[in-house]
Protein backbone atom coordinates (compact mmCIF):
# COMPACT_ATOMS: atom_id res chain seq x y z
CA UNK A 1 0.00 0.00 0.00
CA UNK A 2 1.42 3.39 -0.92
CA UNK A 3 1.84 6.11 1.66
CA UNK A 4 -0.87 8.23 0.03
CA UNK A 5 -3.40 5.36 0.15
CA UNK A 6 -2.48 4.71 3.78
CA UNK A 7 -2.80 8.39 4.67
CA UNK A 8 -6.19 8.65 2.97
CA UNK A 9 -7.55 5.51 4.61
CA UNK A 10 -6.29 5.91 8.16
CA UNK A 11 -5.58 9.59 8.76
CA UNK A 12 -8.11 11.52 6.74
CA UNK A 13 -11.10 9.19 6.97
CA UNK A 14 -10.37 7.86 10.43
CA UNK A 15 -9.89 4.28 11.46
CA UNK A 16 -10.79 2.34 14.54
CA UNK A 17 -12.00 3.72 17.83
CA UNK A 18 -11.15 7.11 19.27
CA UNK A 19 -11.43 6.27 22.99
CA UNK A 20 -10.54 3.08 24.88
CA UNK A 21 -13.31 0.51 25.31
CA UNK A 22 -14.88 0.31 28.75
CA UNK A 23 -13.71 -3.27 29.31
CA UNK A 24 -10.08 -2.18 28.76
CA UNK A 25 -10.40 0.62 31.30
CA UNK A 26 -12.08 -1.71 33.81
CA UNK A 27 -9.34 -4.33 33.26
CA UNK A 28 -6.69 -1.76 34.11
CA UNK A 29 -8.51 -0.21 37.07
CA UNK A 30 -9.88 -3.39 38.69
CA UNK A 31 -7.40 -6.09 37.78
CA UNK A 32 -4.01 -4.61 36.99
CA UNK A 33 -4.04 -1.62 39.31
CA UNK A 34 -5.94 -2.81 42.38
CA UNK A 35 -5.77 -6.61 42.41
CA UNK A 36 -2.25 -7.07 41.00
CA UNK A 37 -0.78 -3.68 41.98
CA UNK A 38 0.63 -3.41 38.43
CA UNK A 39 0.90 0.20 37.23
CA UNK A 40 3.94 -0.10 34.98
CA UNK A 41 5.90 -2.63 32.97
CA UNK A 42 5.91 -3.98 29.45
CA UNK A 43 2.68 -4.63 27.57
CA UNK A 44 1.95 -6.11 24.13
CA UNK A 45 -1.18 -4.86 22.38
CA UNK A 46 -1.75 -7.56 19.78
CA UNK A 47 -4.26 -6.46 17.15
CA UNK A 48 -3.79 -2.84 18.14
CA UNK A 49 -5.55 -1.26 15.16
CA UNK A 50 -4.96 2.47 15.37
CA UNK A 51 -3.33 2.20 18.80
CA UNK A 52 -6.04 3.67 21.02
CA UNK A 53 -5.59 1.05 23.74
CA UNK A 54 -1.79 1.11 23.40
CA UNK A 55 -1.85 4.87 23.96
CA UNK A 56 -4.12 4.44 26.99
CA UNK A 57 -1.65 2.06 28.65
CA UNK A 58 1.34 4.19 27.63
CA UNK A 59 -0.30 7.18 29.33
CA UNK A 60 -0.72 5.02 32.44
CA UNK A 61 3.03 4.32 32.61
CA UNK A 62 3.48 1.10 30.62
CA UNK A 63 6.04 0.51 27.88
CA UNK A 64 3.80 -0.66 25.07
CA UNK A 65 4.50 -2.45 21.83
CA UNK A 66 1.62 -2.82 19.37
CA UNK A 67 1.20 -5.22 16.47
CA UNK A 68 -1.73 -5.30 14.07
PDB file of N, H, CA, C and O in Angstrom:
ATOM      1  N   UNK A   1       0.853  -1.164   0.000  1.00  0.00           N
ATOM      2  CA  UNK A   1       0.000   0.000   0.000  1.00  0.00           C
ATOM      3  C   UNK A   1       0.904   1.234   0.000  1.00  0.00           C
ATOM      4  O   UNK A   1       1.854   1.316   0.779  1.00  0.00           O
ATOM      5  N   UNK A   2       0.607   2.172  -0.860  1.00  0.00           N
ATOM      6  H   UNK A   2      -0.165   2.106  -1.493  1.00  0.00           H
ATOM      7  CA  UNK A   2       1.415   3.387  -0.922  1.00  0.00           C
ATOM      8  C   UNK A   2       1.106   4.288   0.269  1.00  0.00           C
ATOM      9  O   UNK A   2       0.065   4.162   0.914  1.00  0.00           O
ATOM     10  N   UNK A   3       2.020   5.183   0.540  1.00  0.00           N
ATOM     11  H   UNK A   3       2.865   5.286   0.016  1.00  0.00           H
ATOM     12  CA  UNK A   3       1.840   6.107   1.663  1.00  0.00           C
ATOM     13  C   UNK A   3       0.581   6.952   1.480  1.00  0.00           C
ATOM     14  O   UNK A   3      -0.141   7.196   2.447  1.00  0.00           O
ATOM     15  N   UNK A   4       0.314   7.393   0.276  1.00  0.00           N
ATOM     16  H   UNK A   4       0.900   7.195  -0.509  1.00  0.00           H
ATOM     17  CA  UNK A   4      -0.875   8.230   0.026  1.00  0.00           C
ATOM     18  C   UNK A   4      -2.162   7.445   0.293  1.00  0.00           C
ATOM     19  O   UNK A   4      -3.100   7.983   0.882  1.00  0.00           O
ATOM     20  N   UNK A   5      -2.214   6.188  -0.129  1.00  0.00           N
ATOM     21  H   UNK A   5      -1.452   5.751  -0.607  1.00  0.00           H
ATOM     22  CA  UNK A   5      -3.395   5.364   0.152  1.00  0.00           C
ATOM     23  C   UNK A   5      -3.561   5.161   1.653  1.00  0.00           C
ATOM     24  O   UNK A   5      -4.670   5.250   2.179  1.00  0.00           O
ATOM     25  N   UNK A   6      -2.453   4.888   2.339  1.00  0.00           N
ATOM     26  H   UNK A   6      -1.552   4.816   1.912  1.00  0.00           H
ATOM     27  CA  UNK A   6      -2.484   4.710   3.784  1.00  0.00           C
ATOM     28  C   UNK A   6      -2.999   5.982   4.473  1.00  0.00           C
ATOM     29  O   UNK A   6      -3.881   5.933   5.330  1.00  0.00           O
ATOM     30  N   UNK A   7      -2.426   7.107   4.076  1.00  0.00           N
ATOM     31  H   UNK A   7      -1.709   7.147   3.380  1.00  0.00           H
ATOM     32  CA  UNK A   7      -2.799   8.395   4.667  1.00  0.00           C
ATOM     33  C   UNK A   7      -4.283   8.675   4.456  1.00  0.00           C
ATOM     34  O   UNK A   7      -4.965   9.126   5.376  1.00  0.00           O
ATOM     35  N   UNK A   8      -4.781   8.415   3.266  1.00  0.00           N
ATOM     36  H   UNK A   8      -4.227   8.049   2.519  1.00  0.00           H
ATOM     37  CA  UNK A   8      -6.190   8.645   2.971  1.00  0.00           C
ATOM     38  C   UNK A   8      -7.090   7.737   3.794  1.00  0.00           C
ATOM     39  O   UNK A   8      -8.113   8.175   4.321  1.00  0.00           O
ATOM     40  N   UNK A   9      -6.708   6.474   3.902  1.00  0.00           N
ATOM     41  H   UNK A   9      -5.877   6.117   3.475  1.00  0.00           H
ATOM     42  CA  UNK A   9      -7.553   5.505   4.607  1.00  0.00           C
ATOM     43  C   UNK A   9      -7.555   5.702   6.115  1.00  0.00           C
ATOM     44  O   UNK A   9      -8.615   5.655   6.740  1.00  0.00           O
ATOM     45  N   UNK A  10      -6.392   5.919   6.708  1.00  0.00           N
ATOM     46  H   UNK A  10      -5.531   5.957   6.200  1.00  0.00           H
ATOM     47  CA  UNK A  10      -6.291   5.913   8.156  1.00  0.00           C
ATOM     48  C   UNK A  10      -6.233   7.289   8.801  1.00  0.00           C
ATOM     49  O   UNK A  10      -6.696   7.443   9.931  1.00  0.00           O
ATOM     50  N   UNK A  11      -5.692   8.279   8.140  1.00  0.00           N
ATOM     51  H   UNK A  11      -5.316   8.153   7.222  1.00  0.00           H
ATOM     52  CA  UNK A  11      -5.578   9.592   8.761  1.00  0.00           C
ATOM     53  C   UNK A  11      -6.743  10.500   8.406  1.00  0.00           C
ATOM     54  O   UNK A  11      -7.321  11.130   9.292  1.00  0.00           O
ATOM     55  N   UNK A  12      -7.093  10.579   7.162  1.00  0.00           N
ATOM     56  H   UNK A  12      -6.623  10.068   6.442  1.00  0.00           H
ATOM     57  CA  UNK A  12      -8.113  11.523   6.744  1.00  0.00           C
ATOM     58  C   UNK A  12      -9.522  11.011   7.015  1.00  0.00           C
ATOM     59  O   UNK A  12     -10.382  11.782   7.441  1.00  0.00           O
ATOM     60  N   UNK A  13      -9.770   9.748   6.782  1.00  0.00           N
ATOM     61  H   UNK A  13      -9.071   9.122   6.436  1.00  0.00           H
ATOM     62  CA  UNK A  13     -11.105   9.193   6.972  1.00  0.00           C
ATOM     63  C   UNK A  13     -11.315   8.667   8.382  1.00  0.00           C
ATOM     64  O   UNK A  13     -12.452   8.470   8.809  1.00  0.00           O
ATOM     65  N   UNK A  14     -10.244   8.440   9.095  1.00  0.00           N
ATOM     66  H   UNK A  14      -9.319   8.600   8.748  1.00  0.00           H
ATOM     67  CA  UNK A  14     -10.367   7.862  10.430  1.00  0.00           C
ATOM     68  C   UNK A  14     -10.430   6.355  10.369  1.00  0.00           C
ATOM     69  O   UNK A  14     -10.925   5.773   9.404  1.00  0.00           O
ATOM     70  N   UNK A  15      -9.929   5.742  11.398  1.00  0.00           N
ATOM     71  H   UNK A  15      -9.527   6.214  12.182  1.00  0.00           H
ATOM     72  CA  UNK A  15      -9.887   4.282  11.456  1.00  0.00           C
ATOM     73  C   UNK A  15      -9.946   3.863  12.903  1.00  0.00           C
ATOM     74  O   UNK A  15      -9.255   4.434  13.747  1.00  0.00           O
ATOM     75  N   UNK A  16     -10.753   2.884  13.195  1.00  0.00           N
ATOM     76  H   UNK A  16     -11.314   2.421  12.509  1.00  0.00           H
ATOM     77  CA  UNK A  16     -10.790   2.345  14.542  1.00  0.00           C
ATOM     78  C   UNK A  16     -11.528   3.244  15.519  1.00  0.00           C
ATOM     79  O   UNK A  16     -12.275   4.141  15.128  1.00  0.00           O
ATOM     80  N   UNK A  17     -11.302   2.986  16.780  1.00  0.00           N
ATOM     81  H   UNK A  17     -10.695   2.257  17.097  1.00  0.00           H
ATOM     82  CA  UNK A  17     -11.999   3.717  17.827  1.00  0.00           C
ATOM     83  C   UNK A  17     -11.167   4.900  18.299  1.00  0.00           C
ATOM     84  O   UNK A  17      -9.941   4.890  18.198  1.00  0.00           O
ATOM     85  N   UNK A  18     -11.841   5.906  18.811  1.00  0.00           N
ATOM     86  H   UNK A  18     -12.837   5.914  18.893  1.00  0.00           H
ATOM     87  CA  UNK A  18     -11.154   7.113  19.266  1.00  0.00           C
ATOM     88  C   UNK A  18     -10.807   7.050  20.748  1.00  0.00           C
ATOM     89  O   UNK A  18      -9.794   7.608  21.170  1.00  0.00           O
ATOM     90  N   UNK A  19     -11.639   6.377  21.541  1.00  0.00           N
ATOM     91  H   UNK A  19     -12.462   5.924  21.198  1.00  0.00           H
ATOM     92  CA  UNK A  19     -11.434   6.272  22.987  1.00  0.00           C
ATOM     93  C   UNK A  19     -11.354   4.800  23.379  1.00  0.00           C
ATOM     94  O   UNK A  19     -11.936   3.953  22.702  1.00  0.00           O
ATOM     95  N   UNK A  20     -10.644   4.483  24.456  1.00  0.00           N
ATOM     96  H   UNK A  20     -10.171   5.171  25.006  1.00  0.00           H
ATOM     97  CA  UNK A  20     -10.539   3.080  24.884  1.00  0.00           C
ATOM     98  C   UNK A  20     -11.903   2.490  25.240  1.00  0.00           C
ATOM     99  O   UNK A  20     -12.767   3.180  25.782  1.00  0.00           O
ATOM    100  N   UNK A  21     -12.082   1.214  24.931  1.00  0.00           N
ATOM    101  H   UNK A  21     -11.380   0.654  24.492  1.00  0.00           H
ATOM    102  CA  UNK A  21     -13.307   0.509  25.311  1.00  0.00           C
ATOM    103  C   UNK A  21     -13.413   0.419  26.827  1.00  0.00           C
ATOM    104  O   UNK A  21     -12.403   0.383  27.531  1.00  0.00           O
ATOM    105  N   UNK A  22     -14.637   0.384  27.316  1.00  0.00           N
ATOM    106  H   UNK A  22     -15.457   0.413  26.745  1.00  0.00           H
ATOM    107  CA  UNK A  22     -14.880   0.309  28.754  1.00  0.00           C
ATOM    108  C   UNK A  22     -14.258  -0.909  29.405  1.00  0.00           C
ATOM    109  O   UNK A  22     -13.762  -0.825  30.529  1.00  0.00           O
ATOM    110  N   UNK A  23     -14.277  -2.052  28.707  1.00  0.00           N
ATOM    111  H   UNK A  23     -14.679  -2.120  27.794  1.00  0.00           H
ATOM    112  CA  UNK A  23     -13.708  -3.265  29.312  1.00  0.00           C
ATOM    113  C   UNK A  23     -12.196  -3.156  29.476  1.00  0.00           C
ATOM    114  O   UNK A  23     -11.633  -3.782  30.374  1.00  0.00           O
ATOM    115  N   UNK A  24     -11.527  -2.380  28.634  1.00  0.00           N
ATOM    116  H   UNK A  24     -11.984  -1.871  27.904  1.00  0.00           H
ATOM    117  CA  UNK A  24     -10.083  -2.185  28.764  1.00  0.00           C
ATOM    118  C   UNK A  24      -9.784  -1.305  29.977  1.00  0.00           C
ATOM    119  O   UNK A  24      -8.858  -1.582  30.739  1.00  0.00           O
ATOM    120  N   UNK A  25     -10.560  -0.262  30.147  1.00  0.00           N
ATOM    121  H   UNK A  25     -11.312  -0.037  29.528  1.00  0.00           H
ATOM    122  CA  UNK A  25     -10.397   0.625  31.303  1.00  0.00           C
ATOM    123  C   UNK A  25     -10.678  -0.132  32.597  1.00  0.00           C
ATOM    124  O   UNK A  25      -9.934  -0.004  33.569  1.00  0.00           O
ATOM    125  N   UNK A  26     -11.749  -0.917  32.608  1.00  0.00           N
ATOM    126  H   UNK A  26     -12.353  -1.020  31.818  1.00  0.00           H
ATOM    127  CA  UNK A  26     -12.080  -1.708  33.808  1.00  0.00           C
ATOM    128  C   UNK A  26     -10.989  -2.732  34.106  1.00  0.00           C
ATOM    129  O   UNK A  26     -10.650  -2.952  35.269  1.00  0.00           O
ATOM    130  N   UNK A  27     -10.434  -3.364  33.064  1.00  0.00           N
ATOM    131  H   UNK A  27     -10.709  -3.185  32.120  1.00  0.00           H
ATOM    132  CA  UNK A  27      -9.342  -4.330  33.258  1.00  0.00           C
ATOM    133  C   UNK A  27      -8.164  -3.654  33.944  1.00  0.00           C
ATOM    134  O   UNK A  27      -7.588  -4.209  34.880  1.00  0.00           O
ATOM    135  N   UNK A  28      -7.802  -2.466  33.488  1.00  0.00           N
ATOM    136  H   UNK A  28      -8.269  -2.015  32.728  1.00  0.00           H
ATOM    137  CA  UNK A  28      -6.690  -1.762  34.114  1.00  0.00           C
ATOM    138  C   UNK A  28      -7.019  -1.387  35.556  1.00  0.00           C
ATOM    139  O   UNK A  28      -6.260  -1.690  36.476  1.00  0.00           O
ATOM    140  N   UNK A  29      -8.158  -0.725  35.739  1.00  0.00           N
ATOM    141  H   UNK A  29      -8.774  -0.478  34.991  1.00  0.00           H
ATOM    142  CA  UNK A  29      -8.513  -0.209  37.067  1.00  0.00           C
ATOM    143  C   UNK A  29      -8.754  -1.324  38.094  1.00  0.00           C
ATOM    144  O   UNK A  29      -8.263  -1.240  39.220  1.00  0.00           O
ATOM    145  N   UNK A  30      -9.493  -2.348  37.720  1.00  0.00           N
ATOM    146  H   UNK A  30      -9.892  -2.416  36.806  1.00  0.00           H
ATOM    147  CA  UNK A  30      -9.885  -3.387  38.694  1.00  0.00           C
ATOM    148  C   UNK A  30      -8.868  -4.511  38.844  1.00  0.00           C
ATOM    149  O   UNK A  30      -8.619  -4.989  39.950  1.00  0.00           O
ATOM    150  N   UNK A  31      -8.289  -4.925  37.735  1.00  0.00           N
ATOM    151  H   UNK A  31      -8.492  -4.536  36.836  1.00  0.00           H
ATOM    152  CA  UNK A  31      -7.399  -6.089  37.784  1.00  0.00           C
ATOM    153  C   UNK A  31      -5.939  -5.671  37.936  1.00  0.00           C
ATOM    154  O   UNK A  31      -5.292  -5.997  38.932  1.00  0.00           O
ATOM    155  N   UNK A  32      -5.432  -4.954  36.952  1.00  0.00           N
ATOM    156  H   UNK A  32      -5.957  -4.689  36.143  1.00  0.00           H
ATOM    157  CA  UNK A  32      -4.007  -4.609  36.988  1.00  0.00           C
ATOM    158  C   UNK A  32      -3.657  -3.704  38.160  1.00  0.00           C
ATOM    159  O   UNK A  32      -2.727  -3.988  38.915  1.00  0.00           O
ATOM    160  N   UNK A  33      -4.392  -2.629  38.308  1.00  0.00           N
ATOM    161  H   UNK A  33      -5.148  -2.399  37.695  1.00  0.00           H
ATOM    162  CA  UNK A  33      -4.039  -1.620  39.306  1.00  0.00           C
ATOM    163  C   UNK A  33      -4.335  -2.063  40.739  1.00  0.00           C
ATOM    164  O   UNK A  33      -3.462  -1.975  41.602  1.00  0.00           O
ATOM    165  N   UNK A  34      -5.544  -2.534  40.999  1.00  0.00           N
ATOM    166  H   UNK A  34      -6.253  -2.605  40.298  1.00  0.00           H
ATOM    167  CA  UNK A  34      -5.937  -2.808  42.384  1.00  0.00           C
ATOM    168  C   UNK A  34      -5.690  -4.241  42.833  1.00  0.00           C
ATOM    169  O   UNK A  34      -5.249  -4.458  43.962  1.00  0.00           O
ATOM    170  N   UNK A  35      -5.960  -5.214  41.989  1.00  0.00           N
ATOM    171  H   UNK A  35      -6.318  -5.038  41.072  1.00  0.00           H
ATOM    172  CA  UNK A  35      -5.769  -6.608  42.414  1.00  0.00           C
ATOM    173  C   UNK A  35      -4.305  -7.051  42.303  1.00  0.00           C
ATOM    174  O   UNK A  35      -3.803  -7.761  43.175  1.00  0.00           O
ATOM    175  N   UNK A  36      -3.620  -6.630  41.226  1.00  0.00           N
ATOM    176  H   UNK A  36      -4.028  -6.054  40.518  1.00  0.00           H
ATOM    177  CA  UNK A  36      -2.247  -7.067  41.004  1.00  0.00           C
ATOM    178  C   UNK A  36      -1.207  -5.999  41.333  1.00  0.00           C
ATOM    179  O   UNK A  36      -0.005  -6.265  41.287  1.00  0.00           O
ATOM    180  N   UNK A  37      -1.665  -4.797  41.664  1.00  0.00           N
ATOM    181  H   UNK A  37      -2.641  -4.581  41.702  1.00  0.00           H
ATOM    182  CA  UNK A  37      -0.777  -3.679  41.978  1.00  0.00           C
ATOM    183  C   UNK A  37       0.251  -3.450  40.860  1.00  0.00           C
ATOM    184  O   UNK A  37       1.430  -3.207  41.117  1.00  0.00           O
ATOM    185  N   UNK A  38      -0.230  -3.534  39.619  1.00  0.00           N
ATOM    186  H   UNK A  38      -1.188  -3.732  39.410  1.00  0.00           H
ATOM    187  CA  UNK A  38       0.632  -3.409  38.430  1.00  0.00           C
ATOM    188  C   UNK A  38       0.282  -2.104  37.714  1.00  0.00           C
ATOM    189  O   UNK A  38      -0.747  -2.010  37.045  1.00  0.00           O
ATOM    190  N   UNK A  39       1.154  -1.091  37.862  1.00  0.00           N
ATOM    191  H   UNK A  39       1.990  -1.167  38.405  1.00  0.00           H
ATOM    192  CA  UNK A  39       0.901   0.198  37.225  1.00  0.00           C
ATOM    193  C   UNK A  39       2.005   0.588  36.251  1.00  0.00           C
ATOM    194  O   UNK A  39       2.040   1.718  35.763  1.00  0.00           O
ATOM    195  N   UNK A  40       2.899  -0.342  35.973  1.00  0.00           N
ATOM    196  H   UNK A  40       2.870  -1.260  36.369  1.00  0.00           H
ATOM    197  CA  UNK A  40       3.944  -0.104  34.977  1.00  0.00           C
ATOM    198  C   UNK A  40       4.487  -1.448  34.531  1.00  0.00           C
ATOM    199  O   UNK A  40       4.166  -2.486  35.109  1.00  0.00           O
ATOM    200  N   UNK A  41       5.309  -1.416  33.502  1.00  0.00           N
ATOM    201  H   UNK A  41       5.570  -0.572  33.033  1.00  0.00           H
ATOM    202  CA  UNK A  41       5.897  -2.631  32.967  1.00  0.00           C
ATOM    203  C   UNK A  41       5.739  -2.665  31.468  1.00  0.00           C
ATOM    204  O   UNK A  41       5.380  -1.665  30.846  1.00  0.00           O
ATOM    205  N   UNK A  42       6.009  -3.818  30.890  1.00  0.00           N
ATOM    206  H   UNK A  42       6.301  -4.630  31.395  1.00  0.00           H
ATOM    207  CA  UNK A  42       5.907  -3.981  29.447  1.00  0.00           C
ATOM    208  C   UNK A  42       4.557  -4.597  29.103  1.00  0.00           C
ATOM    209  O   UNK A  42       4.043  -5.449  29.827  1.00  0.00           O
ATOM    210  N   UNK A  43       3.991  -4.145  27.977  1.00  0.00           N
ATOM    211  H   UNK A  43       4.409  -3.453  27.388  1.00  0.00           H
ATOM    212  CA  UNK A  43       2.682  -4.631  27.570  1.00  0.00           C
ATOM    213  C   UNK A  43       2.650  -4.775  26.055  1.00  0.00           C
ATOM    214  O   UNK A  43       3.106  -3.885  25.337  1.00  0.00           O
ATOM    215  N   UNK A  44       2.118  -5.885  25.566  1.00  0.00           N
ATOM    216  H   UNK A  44       1.749  -6.608  26.149  1.00  0.00           H
ATOM    217  CA  UNK A  44       1.948  -6.106  24.134  1.00  0.00           C
ATOM    218  C   UNK A  44       0.480  -5.950  23.793  1.00  0.00           C
ATOM    219  O   UNK A  44      -0.370  -6.645  24.350  1.00  0.00           O
ATOM    220  N   UNK A  45       0.180  -5.042  22.883  1.00  0.00           N
ATOM    221  H   UNK A  45       0.871  -4.477  22.431  1.00  0.00           H
ATOM    222  CA  UNK A  45      -1.184  -4.862  22.380  1.00  0.00           C
ATOM    223  C   UNK A  45      -1.244  -5.535  21.020  1.00  0.00           C
ATOM    224  O   UNK A  45      -0.908  -4.929  20.002  1.00  0.00           O
ATOM    225  N   UNK A  46      -1.673  -6.794  21.008  1.00  0.00           N
ATOM    226  H   UNK A  46      -1.946  -7.286  21.834  1.00  0.00           H
ATOM    227  CA  UNK A  46      -1.745  -7.560  19.775  1.00  0.00           C
ATOM    228  C   UNK A  46      -3.078  -7.286  19.103  1.00  0.00           C
ATOM    229  O   UNK A  46      -4.131  -7.454  19.718  1.00  0.00           O
ATOM    230  N   UNK A  47      -3.041  -6.864  17.844  1.00  0.00           N
ATOM    231  H   UNK A  47      -2.185  -6.727  17.345  1.00  0.00           H
ATOM    232  CA  UNK A  47      -4.259  -6.460  17.148  1.00  0.00           C
ATOM    233  C   UNK A  47      -4.631  -5.038  17.520  1.00  0.00           C
ATOM    234  O   UNK A  47      -5.798  -4.728  17.759  1.00  0.00           O
ATOM    235  N   UNK A  48      -3.630  -4.181  17.566  1.00  0.00           N
ATOM    236  H   UNK A  48      -2.682  -4.433  17.372  1.00  0.00           H
ATOM    237  CA  UNK A  48      -3.794  -2.840  18.141  1.00  0.00           C
ATOM    238  C   UNK A  48      -4.576  -1.859  17.270  1.00  0.00           C
ATOM    239  O   UNK A  48      -4.965  -0.795  17.750  1.00  0.00           O
ATOM    240  N   UNK A  49      -4.811  -2.188  16.013  1.00  0.00           N
ATOM    241  H   UNK A  49      -4.494  -3.053  15.623  1.00  0.00           H
ATOM    242  CA  UNK A  49      -5.555  -1.258  15.165  1.00  0.00           C
ATOM    243  C   UNK A  49      -4.854   0.080  15.080  1.00  0.00           C
ATOM    244  O   UNK A  49      -3.687   0.155  14.694  1.00  0.00           O
ATOM    245  N   UNK A  50      -5.564   1.137  15.439  1.00  0.00           N
ATOM    246  H   UNK A  50      -6.512   1.076  15.752  1.00  0.00           H
ATOM    247  CA  UNK A  50      -4.962   2.471  15.366  1.00  0.00           C
ATOM    248  C   UNK A  50      -4.217   2.859  16.636  1.00  0.00           C
ATOM    249  O   UNK A  50      -3.701   3.973  16.729  1.00  0.00           O
ATOM    250  N   UNK A  51      -4.152   1.967  17.611  1.00  0.00           N
ATOM    251  H   UNK A  51      -4.571   1.062  17.536  1.00  0.00           H
ATOM    252  CA  UNK A  51      -3.328   2.201  18.796  1.00  0.00           C
ATOM    253  C   UNK A  51      -4.006   2.897  19.952  1.00  0.00           C
ATOM    254  O   UNK A  51      -3.324   3.366  20.863  1.00  0.00           O
ATOM    255  N   UNK A  52      -5.319   2.983  19.950  1.00  0.00           N
ATOM    256  H   UNK A  52      -5.873   2.602  19.210  1.00  0.00           H
ATOM    257  CA  UNK A  52      -6.041   3.667  21.020  1.00  0.00           C
ATOM    258  C   UNK A  52      -5.764   3.042  22.379  1.00  0.00           C
ATOM    259  O   UNK A  52      -5.493   3.753  23.347  1.00  0.00           O
ATOM    260  N   UNK A  53      -5.829   1.719  22.458  1.00  0.00           N
ATOM    261  H   UNK A  53      -6.049   1.141  21.671  1.00  0.00           H
ATOM    262  CA  UNK A  53      -5.588   1.055  23.739  1.00  0.00           C
ATOM    263  C   UNK A  53      -4.111   1.098  24.120  1.00  0.00           C
ATOM    264  O   UNK A  53      -3.776   1.216  25.298  1.00  0.00           O
ATOM    265  N   UNK A  54      -3.230   1.003  23.130  1.00  0.00           N
ATOM    266  H   UNK A  54      -3.502   0.907  22.172  1.00  0.00           H
ATOM    267  CA  UNK A  54      -1.794   1.112  23.402  1.00  0.00           C
ATOM    268  C   UNK A  54      -1.472   2.475  23.998  1.00  0.00           C
ATOM    269  O   UNK A  54      -0.690   2.574  24.943  1.00  0.00           O
ATOM    270  N   UNK A  55      -2.070   3.519  23.449  1.00  0.00           N
ATOM    271  H   UNK A  55      -2.705   3.439  22.680  1.00  0.00           H
ATOM    272  CA  UNK A  55      -1.851   4.870  23.965  1.00  0.00           C
ATOM    273  C   UNK A  55      -2.388   5.000  25.392  1.00  0.00           C
ATOM    274  O   UNK A  55      -1.760   5.637  26.238  1.00  0.00           O
ATOM    275  N   UNK A  56      -3.537   4.403  25.654  1.00  0.00           N
ATOM    276  H   UNK A  56      -4.047   3.886  24.966  1.00  0.00           H
ATOM    277  CA  UNK A  56      -4.121   4.445  26.992  1.00  0.00           C
ATOM    278  C   UNK A  56      -3.144   3.866  28.018  1.00  0.00           C
ATOM    279  O   UNK A  56      -2.903   4.473  29.061  1.00  0.00           O
ATOM    280  N   UNK A  57      -2.584   2.690  27.719  1.00  0.00           N
ATOM    281  H   UNK A  57      -2.780   2.197  26.871  1.00  0.00           H
ATOM    282  CA  UNK A  57      -1.650   2.058  28.653  1.00  0.00           C
ATOM    283  C   UNK A  57      -0.321   2.807  28.721  1.00  0.00           C
ATOM    284  O   UNK A  57       0.300   2.862  29.783  1.00  0.00           O
ATOM    285  N   UNK A  58       0.116   3.377  27.618  1.00  0.00           N
ATOM    286  H   UNK A  58      -0.388   3.333  26.756  1.00  0.00           H
ATOM    287  CA  UNK A  58       1.336   4.194  27.628  1.00  0.00           C
ATOM    288  C   UNK A  58       1.144   5.393  28.555  1.00  0.00           C
ATOM    289  O   UNK A  58       2.032   5.723  29.342  1.00  0.00           O
ATOM    290  N   UNK A  59       0.000   6.033  28.462  1.00  0.00           N
ATOM    291  H   UNK A  59      -0.721   5.765  27.823  1.00  0.00           H
ATOM    292  CA  UNK A  59      -0.301   7.178  29.326  1.00  0.00           C
ATOM    293  C   UNK A  59      -0.385   6.786  30.798  1.00  0.00           C
ATOM    294  O   UNK A  59      -0.212   7.627  31.680  1.00  0.00           O
ATOM    295  N   UNK A  60      -0.650   5.510  31.058  1.00  0.00           N
ATOM    296  H   UNK A  60      -0.790   4.827  30.341  1.00  0.00           H
ATOM    297  CA  UNK A  60      -0.716   5.019  32.442  1.00  0.00           C
ATOM    298  C   UNK A  60       0.653   4.603  32.975  1.00  0.00           C
ATOM    299  O   UNK A  60       0.772   4.258  34.151  1.00  0.00           O
ATOM    300  N   UNK A  61       1.692   4.629  32.130  1.00  0.00           N
ATOM    301  H   UNK A  61       1.595   4.909  31.175  1.00  0.00           H
ATOM    302  CA  UNK A  61       3.034   4.319  32.606  1.00  0.00           C
ATOM    303  C   UNK A  61       3.648   3.041  32.083  1.00  0.00           C
ATOM    304  O   UNK A  61       4.746   2.673  32.503  1.00  0.00           O
ATOM    305  N   UNK A  62       2.967   2.348  31.173  1.00  0.00           N
ATOM    306  H   UNK A  62       2.076   2.647  30.832  1.00  0.00           H
ATOM    307  CA  UNK A  62       3.484   1.105  30.624  1.00  0.00           C
ATOM    308  C   UNK A  62       4.355   1.380  29.404  1.00  0.00           C
ATOM    309  O   UNK A  62       4.176   2.389  28.723  1.00  0.00           O
ATOM    310  N   UNK A  63       5.290   0.487  29.132  1.00  0.00           N
ATOM    311  H   UNK A  63       5.436  -0.333  29.685  1.00  0.00           H
ATOM    312  CA  UNK A  63       6.045   0.506  27.883  1.00  0.00           C
ATOM    313  C   UNK A  63       5.303  -0.433  26.955  1.00  0.00           C
ATOM    314  O   UNK A  63       5.264  -1.641  27.188  1.00  0.00           O
ATOM    315  N   UNK A  64       4.717   0.115  25.906  1.00  0.00           N
ATOM    316  H   UNK A  64       4.748   1.096  25.717  1.00  0.00           H
ATOM    317  CA  UNK A  64       3.797  -0.656  25.065  1.00  0.00           C
ATOM    318  C   UNK A  64       4.375  -0.888  23.685  1.00  0.00           C
ATOM    319  O   UNK A  64       4.978  -0.003  23.079  1.00  0.00           O
ATOM    320  N   UNK A  65       4.171  -2.110  23.206  1.00  0.00           N
ATOM    321  H   UNK A  65       3.681  -2.829  23.698  1.00  0.00           H
ATOM    322  CA  UNK A  65       4.501  -2.454  21.832  1.00  0.00           C
ATOM    323  C   UNK A  65       3.208  -2.959  21.203  1.00  0.00           C
ATOM    324  O   UNK A  65       2.538  -3.825  21.766  1.00  0.00           O
ATOM    325  N   UNK A  66       2.855  -2.420  20.037  1.00  0.00           N
ATOM    326  H   UNK A  66       3.399  -1.717  19.580  1.00  0.00           H
ATOM    327  CA  UNK A  66       1.619  -2.818  19.371  1.00  0.00           C
ATOM    328  C   UNK A  66       1.892  -3.497  18.051  1.00  0.00           C
ATOM    329  O   UNK A  66       2.799  -3.106  17.317  1.00  0.00           O
ATOM    330  N   UNK A  67       1.110  -4.511  17.750  1.00  0.00           N
ATOM    331  H   UNK A  67       0.373  -4.829  18.346  1.00  0.00           H
ATOM    332  CA  UNK A  67       1.200  -5.216  16.466  1.00  0.00           C
ATOM    333  C   UNK A  67      -0.208  -5.434  15.940  1.00  0.00           C
ATOM    334  O   UNK A  67      -1.101  -5.851  16.677  1.00  0.00           O
ATOM    335  N   UNK A  68      -0.396  -5.147  14.657  1.00  0.00           N
ATOM    336  H   UNK A  68       0.330  -4.808  14.059  1.00  0.00           H
ATOM    337  CA  UNK A  68      -1.728  -5.305  14.074  1.00  0.00           C
ATOM    338  C   UNK A  68      -1.666  -6.275  12.920  1.00  0.00           C
ATOM    339  O   UNK A  68      -2.686  -6.550  12.289  1.00  0.00           O
TER     340      UNK A  68
END
